[in-house]
């Protein structure tokens, strides 16, 4: 493992209601440190998709998570969350989480509603979204 979780990220990952076999969408997940920890908790039957708008962020995540990518338990996708659509054939996710994502934490309020709509479309009907604006997380309600 090249990157260890910071105490803050460790607390966030521990607070997520993860279980074996879950499909997890991490929004703004570069460089993949939290995604690796999540992948270890959802196990080989689960899957983590790291979404990030930055080409260099995706490249860093692919380096950081190369083992998980080769094992088929983690993939990456480059897009802004407020303009994100799952590629055809990709199954919906059980849970999504975001840390320091401007569209979801109040820094870019005009992107908030479009981002929520895109996330809701990527989650199962029971899917849940968590952001790091609580202590350590807050669940955001999704309209479907």
Protein Blocks (a to p, Z undefined) as FASTA:
>chain_A
ZZdcdfklmmmmmmpccdehiacddehkaghlmmmmmmmmnommbccddddfbfklmmmm
mmmmmmmmmnopaccddddfklcccdehiacdfbdcdehifklnopammlmmmmmmmmmm
mpcfkbccddfkbcfbccddddZZ
